[in-house]
Amino acid sequence: MAFDYDKYLRPGKLPHIWCPGCGHGIVMKGLIRAIDACGLEKNNTAIVSGIGCASRLPGYMDFCTLHTAHGRAAAFATGVKMAKPEMNVILVGGDGDGTAIGGNHFIHACRRNIDMTYLIMNNNIYGMTGGQFSPCTPTGAKASTTPYGNPDPAFDIAKLAIGAGATFVARGTAYHATQIDKLIAEAIQHKGFSVVEILDDCPTTYGRRNKFKSVIEMMNRLKEIAVPVKAAEKMSPEQLEGKILTGVLYKAEKPEYTGEYAKVIERAKGAK
């Protein structure tokens, strides 16, 4: 029997705005399957986003949703979680929204280890707001603001998250669609700040400028560069050159922020 996505969607908000070939729809379906697998209740689940193509996702989903200011998703989501620690809080957004405009909020959410899941769709560019280069645009790639090639080195979102203190970090791709829901479900079930980076494609503002012939070519690129972490253990540094590790990259158990904050409140009450 086919999976019933309709019960999790707002039909009045469809059709979506994403371009043909965009990977965001694949990611949204993976998120829905993960939520269903985890048995999350709609009224006890908040989905928060900032601005951008990826950040339009909550508008299509029938949950408690917040479409906030550019780069501020983690800040708003932190407020939701602090006010109602019992809620399931999921953030979604793109690489520009999460690691450039929202970069400071992102690293501090990681540092605090607050119990939320951040799903970052990395298509290497600002797709909606003009095709500017992002912190994840590959060196040498073209964007509207780097027409002769991007001189900057790119962020590794997963390493950034681990270094900043996130206790669950995973990576998947839009090509490996059946893996997405499993990674997100494990992230949701983890007690602490979880980051799931999904590599996907923007055929309109990235693909055209960088001379990809088709969406199929872009998807095949994701297939070719992705290496599961277990397979990577048996490969040499030379074999891993230019590859991207996928799967669960890091997992640790550390004190969660809302629980620690509750202890501070109790100590403050006892001091009166």
Secondary structure, DSSP 4 states (H G I P E B T S, - for coil): -----GGGB-GGGPSP-PPTT-SHHHHHHHHHHHHHHHT--GGGEEEEE-SSTGGGGGGGBSSEEEE-STT-HHHHHHHHHHH-TTSEEEEEEEHHIIIIITHHHHHHHHHHT-S-EEEEEE-SS-TTTT----TTSPTT--BTTBTT---SPPP-HHHHHHHHT-SEEEEEESSSHHHHHHHHHHHHHSSS-EEEEEE---IIIIITTTT---HHHHHHHHHHHEEEHHHHTTS-HHHHTT-EEEEEEEE-----HHHHHHHHHHHHHHH-
